[in-house]
Amino acid sequence: MDDIYKIIGTFLVLFGIVYFLWRLRNECRKINENAAQQIKKLQAWHNQQKEILENEKMESKEMIAYIKNKINDRESPNNNSS
C-alpha cells in the first residue's frame, strides 16, 4: 500500500513540476511578446523624434542662411546711399 502512495505522490510532484514549467514558459512567452511590441513602439517613436529633430535642424539652417543673407545685403556697398 505504501508503494502505491509513493507512486501517486511521485506522480503528483512530477505533474506539479511539469505544470509549473508549462505555466512559466507561457508567462515568459507573453512577456517576450509584450517586450517585442514595446520595442517596436519605442523604435517608431525614436524614428519620429529623429525626423522631427532633422526637420528642426533644417529649419534652423535655413533661418541662419536667411539671416546671413539679410546681414550681407545690409553690409553690401550697393545698398549704401550715404
ZADO-1210 file (C-alpha; in nm, 4 decimals, padded with zeros to 6 digits):
<atoms>
<atom x="00.0000" y="00.0000" z="00.0000" code="MET" pos="1"/>
<atom x="00.2872" y="00.2349" z="00.0779" code="ASP" pos="2"/>
<atom x="00.4254" y="00.1745" z="-00.2714" code="ASP" pos="3"/>
<atom x="00.1011" y="00.2988" z="-00.4269" code="ILE" pos="4"/>
<atom x="00.1112" y="00.6163" z="-00.2174" code="TYR" pos="5"/>
<atom x="00.4745" y="00.6724" z="-00.3169" code="LYS" pos="6"/>
<atom x="00.3878" y="00.6258" z="-00.6840" code="ILE" pos="7"/>
<atom x="00.0875" y="00.8581" z="-00.6554" code="ILE" pos="8"/>
<atom x="00.2932" y="01.1121" z="-00.4596" code="GLY" pos="9"/>
<atom x="00.5751" y="01.0980" z="-00.7140" code="THR" pos="10"/>
<atom x="00.3256" y="01.1374" z="-00.9970" code="PHE" pos="11"/>
<atom x="00.1637" y="01.4394" z="-00.8296" code="LEU" pos="12"/>
<atom x="00.5002" y="01.6041" z="-00.7631" code="VAL" pos="13"/>
<atom x="00.6147" y="01.5459" z="-01.1210" code="LEU" pos="14"/>
<atom x="00.2817" y="01.6695" z="-01.2537" code="PHE" pos="15"/>
<atom x="00.3161" y="01.9820" z="-01.0379" code="GLY" pos="16"/>
<atom x="00.6672" y="02.0459" z="-01.1652" code="ILE" pos="17"/>
<atom x="00.5644" y="01.9965" z="-01.5285" code="VAL" pos="18"/>
<atom x="00.2589" y="02.2205" z="-01.4816" code="TYR" pos="19"/>
<atom x="00.4726" y="02.4889" z="-01.3147" code="PHE" pos="20"/>
<atom x="00.7266" y="02.4790" z="-01.6002" code="LEU" pos="21"/>
<atom x="00.4489" y="02.4931" z="-01.8595" code="TRP" pos="22"/>
<atom x="00.2953" y="02.7995" z="-01.6899" code="ARG" pos="23"/>
<atom x="00.6370" y="02.9594" z="-01.6574" code="LEU" pos="24"/>
<atom x="00.7038" y="02.9047" z="-02.0288" code="ARG" pos="25"/>
<atom x="00.3691" y="03.0602" z="-02.1210" code="ASN" pos="26"/>
<atom x="00.4298" y="03.3629" z="-01.8991" code="GLU" pos="27"/>
<atom x="00.7780" y="03.4093" z="-02.0450" code="CYS" pos="28"/>
<atom x="00.6327" y="03.3922" z="-02.3947" code="ARG" pos="29"/>
<atom x="00.3765" y="03.6620" z="-02.3068" code="LYS" pos="30"/>
<atom x="00.6485" y="03.8790" z="-02.1572" code="ILE" pos="31"/>
<atom x="00.8605" y="03.8389" z="-02.4705" code="ASN" pos="32"/>
<atom x="00.5664" y="03.9297" z="-02.6948" code="GLU" pos="33"/>
<atom x="00.4929" y="04.2389" z="-02.4852" code="ASN" pos="34"/>
<atom x="00.8590" y="04.3343" z="-02.4888" code="ALA" pos="35"/>
<atom x="00.8720" y="04.2978" z="-02.8667" code="ALA" pos="36"/>
<atom x="00.5666" y="04.5229" z="-02.9010" code="GLN" pos="37"/>
<atom x="00.7194" y="04.7806" z="-02.6684" code="GLN" pos="38"/>
<atom x="01.0457" y="04.7723" z="-02.8647" code="ILE" pos="39"/>
<atom x="00.8559" y="04.8317" z="-03.1904" code="LYS" pos="40"/>
<atom x="00.6681" y="05.1238" z="-03.0338" code="LYS" pos="41"/>
<atom x="00.9889" y="05.2729" z="-02.8976" code="LEU" pos="42"/>
<atom x="01.1643" y="05.2348" z="-03.2333" code="GLN" pos="43"/>
<atom x="00.8738" y="05.4056" z="-03.4094" code="ALA" pos="44"/>
<atom x="00.8781" y="05.6874" z="-03.1510" code="TRP" pos="45"/>
<atom x="01.2558" y="05.7190" z="-03.1845" code="HIS" pos="46"/>
<atom x="01.2344" y="05.7402" z="-03.5637" code="ASN" pos="47"/>
<atom x="00.9590" y="06.0008" z="-03.5362" code="GLN" pos="48"/>
<atom x="01.1641" y="06.2095" z="-03.2924" code="GLN" pos="49"/>
<atom x="01.4682" y="06.1747" z="-03.5180" code="LYS" pos="50"/>
<atom x="01.2698" y="06.3053" z="-03.8153" code="GLU" pos="51"/>
<atom x="01.1373" y="06.5951" z="-03.6085" code="ILE" pos="52"/>
<atom x="01.4896" y="06.6875" z="-03.4987" code="LEU" pos="53"/>
<atom x="01.6175" y="06.6656" z="-03.8557" code="GLU" pos="54"/>
<atom x="01.3355" y="06.8926" z="-03.9740" code="ASN" pos="55"/>
<atom x="01.4093" y="07.1415" z="-03.6964" code="GLU" pos="56"/>
<atom x="01.7775" y="07.1279" z="-03.7840" code="LYS" pos="57"/>
<atom x="01.6993" y="07.2030" z="-04.1490" code="MET" pos="58"/>
<atom x="01.4690" y="07.4875" z="-04.0475" code="GLU" pos="59"/>
<atom x="01.7435" y="07.6293" z="-03.8252" code="SER" pos="60"/>
<atom x="01.9957" y="07.6103" z="-04.1085" code="LYS" pos="61"/>
<atom x="01.7509" y="07.7831" z="-04.3421" code="GLU" pos="62"/>
<atom x="01.6855" y="08.0542" z="-04.0834" code="MET" pos="63"/>
<atom x="02.0586" y="08.1059" z="-04.0292" code="ILE" pos="64"/>
<atom x="02.1172" y="08.1290" z="-04.4052" code="ALA" pos="65"/>
<atom x="01.8303" y="08.3797" z="-04.4346" code="TYR" pos="66"/>
<atom x="01.9716" y="08.5947" z="-04.1545" code="ILE" pos="67"/>
<atom x="02.3219" y="08.5801" z="-04.3058" code="LYS" pos="68"/>
<atom x="02.1822" y="08.6907" z="-04.6415" code="ASN" pos="69"/>
<atom x="01.9992" y="08.9802" z="-04.4759" code="LYS" pos="70"/>
<atom x="02.3162" y="09.0855" z="-04.2950" code="ILE" pos="71"/>
<atom x="02.5192" y="09.0598" z="-04.6142" code="ASN" pos="72"/>
<atom x="02.2572" y="09.2639" z="-04.8028" code="ASP" pos="73"/>
<atom x="02.2765" y="09.5402" z="-04.5415" code="ARG" pos="74"/>
<atom x="02.6560" y="09.5414" z="-04.5419" code="GLU" pos="75"/>
<atom x="02.6982" y="09.5328" z="-04.9192" code="SER" pos="76"/>
<atom x="02.8188" y="09.8631" z="-05.0724" code="PRO" pos="77"/>
<atom x="02.5463" y="09.8628" z="-05.3391" code="ASN" pos="78"/>
<atom x="02.2752" y="09.9325" z="-05.0818" code="ASN" pos="79"/>
<atom x="02.4524" y="10.2157" z="-04.9008" code="ASN" pos="80"/>
<atom x="02.3070" y="10.5505" z="-05.0029" code="SER" pos="81"/>
<atom x="02.5249" y="10.7642" z="-04.7871" code="SER" pos="82"/>
</atoms>
